Amino acid sequence: MLSVNRSWPGNRVPVFDIGQIYESGDQQDMLVRDARIGTALASKFADKDPQPASPEHAVVLMRRHGYTTHGFDIETAVYRAIYTKINAGVQTSSALLRNAFPQGSAFATGFEFEPLTDAMVEGCKKMNTGTQDKPWRLWVAEVEKSPLYINRG
């Protein structure tokens, strides 16, 4: 599914294991609930510099839990969060469908998982940055129309 052994941008997804961060007496509920754990999670967004000017990774997988993403603004963070979930679901469904057929069958042949090339990653990064305002406007309109999100403050 997601490649974890190629370099950023986009080809390598770091994994954060909170189980390795817990200390004696910590409530082990998988929540990032203090600065020590938050710092450990944040460090996974960079490979070399522990405090880079710009994070090197857009997403960090959280073992046994899910994932975390960031953005330079709220629109980018929401866009990445939503599409990370959608794309992971598509990849999972594709793998399940492929694995439902015997290896070497006409359907399975040619459907091996291949990560994006570096050129594809760079092209997608530019396209996403240039078009993320379109779904954002839709999501804002959906929230404005939904009675679940009325601000009574």
HUWOWO-V457726 format. One record per run of one state. SS is the DSSP state (h for helix, s for strand, l for the rest). FROM is the first residue (numbers start at 1). LEN is the number of residues. If there is no record, write none. Layout:
ss=SS from=FROM len=LEN
ss=SS from=FROM len=LEN
//
This chain:
ss=l from=1 len=13
ss=s from=14 len=3
ss=l from=17 len=1
ss=h from=18 len=3
ss=l from=21 len=14
ss=h from=35 len=9
ss=l from=44 len=15
ss=s from=59 len=4
ss=l from=63 len=3
ss=s from=66 len=4
ss=l from=70 len=4
ss=h from=74 len=26
ss=l from=100 len=18
ss=h from=118 len=28
ss=l from=146 len=1
ss=h from=147 len=3
ss=l from=150 len=4
//
